[in-house]
């Protein structure tokens, strides 16, 4: 029952937020803190055994309300539960139009994302996949920037088309089963693995494209930079810290076990696309002058490395992937918080007009440096251990091109350091320009950044709790 509470608390709070209006901000924060407590309990319980809960949903279709929290699901639910209060706390002193609708939609998106990570029934997984998308669509189109309407429409079309392709594949797989649990994870895995290799190779793309769009990886990424740029910062954080993990989670949970022959056949192709995306996004990030677009392209590069390691199909790579999903979510949240603070105070994201933050806002500059170093995976930050394991996994891949993949992907580290340190230099140091006025971080922003930086340092120095949480699942998937 506690698994359902993890979804019901933000869902019910989100519905009441529409009524609460001016009290919605407080309701959202209280709800997120309660959910964090539940997620923390589940993550500790999942270290010893998976938690599950099942009941009938649509017997005629063979669909069930089935939830399960293993190491990976618990870790991603915990990430979601940490990010949401950080968003609400960091934006506490910012006013939004129609707060009831804004915070209500934010909480509904949290319920949908959490449901994706817990669903153990294919139809239920699709239901939450769409539930997470719909609130974000309205958040972007209502509270976004000047170009929000065409950008949001493009985002919706990309994701909706991919979702329909995935749904058609899941229906086909369910038709191979009979009984009241045709859509259960176990039966979908059994049906997919029993199909001839040629059918698996075709179904692979129907399912994978939905996940590739969400991550996103090259060449399914074109919606991402514009959407991140036009979305309000809280929504951008949800998109980049949480929703991209839905795509990677889907690959691990609903693609690799279900279509093993298809994955084996196309794995080198996906690794090549992922590695291309790392270099492509990194090179574009280098020439960016807009802070938001630079961070957006850096996210594409990081997800490309995770995707490549996933399809290398090694134990250490998969384990590193799960660790890095958590750490990337923390780090990218910190980057977006800093970008939002810069834009709010100095009215621009153009690095050519910025400089001298270390003079007028030294605490913000220190936070920017720490988060940026974590973003380039400096040792003793949380980004290091996961990224090291990802490269190790690529190197151990059974592909004859594994060394080439690792070397080319490794160029992303160098390029990442180039654009990240260049951004730090132009924003925090250099000649003081537009940033000669403005204030340092406020109390609520200090709390949000303290949580992010605390996790960066603690998990960088002592990553064992995160490694232990996900080790069992990694060993089960790839012994």
Secondary structure in CASP SS format (residue, H / E / C, confidence):
PFRMAT SS
TARGET T0000
AUTHOR 0000-0000-0000
METHOD secondary structure of the structure
MODEL  1
X C 1.00
X H 1.00
X H 1.00
X H 1.00
X H 1.00
X H 1.00
X H 1.00
X H 1.00
X H 1.00
X H 1.00
X H 1.00
X H 1.00
X H 1.00
X H 1.00
X H 1.00
X H 1.00
X H 1.00
X H 1.00
X H 1.00
X H 1.00
X H 1.00
X H 1.00
X H 1.00
X H 1.00
X H 1.00
X H 1.00
X H 1.00
X H 1.00
X H 1.00
X H 1.00
X H 1.00
X H 1.00
X H 1.00
X H 1.00
X H 1.00
X H 1.00
X H 1.00
X H 1.00
X H 1.00
X H 1.00
X H 1.00
X H 1.00
X H 1.00
X H 1.00
X H 1.00
X C 1.00
X C 1.00
X C 1.00
X C 1.00
X C 1.00
X E 1.00
X E 1.00
X E 1.00
X E 1.00
X E 1.00
X E 1.00
X E 1.00
X E 1.00
X C 1.00
X C 1.00
X C 1.00
X C 1.00
X E 1.00
X E 1.00
X E 1.00
X E 1.00
X E 1.00
X E 1.00
X E 1.00
X C 1.00
X H 1.00
X H 1.00
X H 1.00
X H 1.00
X H 1.00
X H 1.00
X H 1.00
X H 1.00
X H 1.00
X H 1.00
X H 1.00
X H 1.00
X H 1.00
X H 1.00
X H 1.00
X H 1.00
X H 1.00
X H 1.00
X H 1.00
X H 1.00
X C 1.00
X C 1.00
X C 1.00
X C 1.00
X C 1.00
X C 1.00
X C 1.00
X C 1.00
X H 1.00
X H 1.00
X H 1.00
X H 1.00
X H 1.00
X H 1.00
X H 1.00
X H 1.00
X H 1.00
X H 1.00
X H 1.00
X H 1.00
X H 1.00
X H 1.00
X H 1.00
X H 1.00
X H 1.00
X H 1.00
X H 1.00
X H 1.00
X E 1.00
X C 1.00
X E 1.00
X H 1.00
X H 1.00
X H 1.00
X H 1.00
X H 1.00
X H 1.00
X H 1.00
X H 1.00
X H 1.00
X H 1.00
X H 1.00
X H 1.00
X H 1.00
X H 1.00
X H 1.00
X H 1.00
X H 1.00
X H 1.00
X H 1.00
X H 1.00
X H 1.00
X H 1.00
X C 1.00
X C 1.00
X C 1.00
X C 1.00
X H 1.00
X H 1.00
X H 1.00
X H 1.00
X H 1.00
X H 1.00
X H 1.00
X H 1.00
X H 1.00
X H 1.00
X H 1.00
X H 1.00
X H 1.00
X H 1.00
X H 1.00
X H 1.00
X H 1.00
X H 1.00
X H 1.00
X H 1.00
X H 1.00
X H 1.00
X H 1.00
X H 1.00
X H 1.00
X H 1.00
X H 1.00
X C 1.00
X C 1.00
X C 1.00
X C 1.00
X C 1.00
X C 1.00
X C 1.00
X C 1.00
X C 1.00
X E 1.00
X H 1.00
X H 1.00
X H 1.00
X H 1.00
X H 1.00
X H 1.00
X H 1.00
X H 1.00
X H 1.00
X H 1.00
X C 1.00
X C 1.00
X H 1.00
X H 1.00
X H 1.00
X H 1.00
X H 1.00
X H 1.00
X H 1.00
X H 1.00
X H 1.00
X H 1.00
X H 1.00
X H 1.00
X H 1.00
X H 1.00
X H 1.00
X H 1.00
X H 1.00
X H 1.00
X H 1.00
X C 1.00
X C 1.00
X C 1.00
X C 1.00
X C 1.00
X C 1.00
X C 1.00
X C 1.00
X H 1.00
X H 1.00
X H 1.00
X H 1.00
X H 1.00
X H 1.00
X H 1.00
X C 1.00
X C 1.00
X H 1.00
X H 1.00
X H 1.00
X H 1.00
X H 1.00
X H 1.00
X H 1.00
X H 1.00
X H 1.00
X H 1.00
X H 1.00
X H 1.00
X H 1.00
X H 1.00
X H 1.00
X H 1.00
X H 1.00
X H 1.00
X H 1.00
X H 1.00
X H 1.00
X H 1.00
X H 1.00
X H 1.00
X C 1.00
X C 1.00
X C 1.00
X H 1.00
X H 1.00
X H 1.00
X H 1.00
X H 1.00
X H 1.00
X H 1.00
X H 1.00
X H 1.00
X H 1.00
X H 1.00
X H 1.00
X H 1.00
X H 1.00
X H 1.00
X H 1.00
X H 1.00
X H 1.00
X H 1.00
X H 1.00
X H 1.00
X H 1.00
X H 1.00
X H 1.00
X H 1.00
X H 1.00
X H 1.00
X C 1.00
X C 1.00
X C 1.00
X E 1.00
X H 1.00
X H 1.00
X H 1.00
X H 1.00
X H 1.00
X H 1.00
X H 1.00
X H 1.00
X H 1.00
X H 1.00
X H 1.00
X H 1.00
X H 1.00
X H 1.00
X H 1.00
X H 1.00
X H 1.00
X H 1.00
X H 1.00
X H 1.00
X H 1.00
X H 1.00
X C 1.00
X C 1.00
X H 1.00
X H 1.00
X H 1.00
X H 1.00
X H 1.00
X H 1.00
X H 1.00
X H 1.00
X H 1.00
X H 1.00
X H 1.00
X H 1.00
X H 1.00
X H 1.00
X H 1.00
X H 1.00
X H 1.00
X H 1.00
X H 1.00
X H 1.00
X H 1.00
X H 1.00
X H 1.00
X H 1.00
X H 1.00
X H 1.00
X H 1.00
X H 1.00
X H 1.00
X H 1.00
X H 1.00
X H 1.00
X C 1.00
X C 1.00
X C 1.00
X E 1.00
X H 1.00
X H 1.00
X H 1.00
X C 1.00
X C 1.00
X C 1.00
X H 1.00
X H 1.00
X H 1.00
X H 1.00
X C 1.00
X H 1.00
X H 1.00
X H 1.00
X H 1.00
X H 1.00
X H 1.00
X H 1.00
X H 1.00
X H 1.00
X H 1.00
X H 1.00
X H 1.00
X H 1.00
X H 1.00
X C 1.00
X C 1.00
X C 1.00
X C 1.00
X C 1.00
X C 1.00
X H 1.00
X H 1.00
X H 1.00
X H 1.00
X H 1.00
X H 1.00
X H 1.00
X H 1.00
X H 1.00
X H 1.00
X H 1.00
X H 1.00
X H 1.00
X H 1.00
X C 1.00
X C 1.00
X C 1.00
X C 1.00
X C 1.00
X C 1.00
X H 1.00
X H 1.00
X H 1.00
X H 1.00
X H 1.00
X H 1.00
X H 1.00
X H 1.00
X H 1.00
X H 1.00
X H 1.00
X H 1.00
X H 1.00
X H 1.00
X H 1.00
X H 1.00
X H 1.00
X H 1.00
X H 1.00
X H 1.00
X H 1.00
X H 1.00
X H 1.00
X H 1.00
X H 1.00
X H 1.00
X H 1.00
X C 1.00
X C 1.00
X C 1.00
X C 1.00
X C 1.00
X H 1.00
X H 1.00
X H 1.00
X C 1.00
X C 1.00
X C 1.00
X C 1.00
X C 1.00
X C 1.00
X H 1.00
X H 1.00
X H 1.00
X H 1.00
X H 1.00
X H 1.00
X H 1.00
X H 1.00
X H 1.00
X H 1.00
X H 1.00
X H 1.00
X H 1.00
X H 1.00
X H 1.00
X H 1.00
X H 1.00
X H 1.00
X H 1.00
X C 1.00
X C 1.00
X H 1.00
X H 1.00
X H 1.00
X H 1.00
X H 1.00
X H 1.00
X H 1.00
X H 1.00
X H 1.00
X H 1.00
X H 1.00
X H 1.00
X H 1.00
X H 1.00
X C 1.00
X C 1.00
END
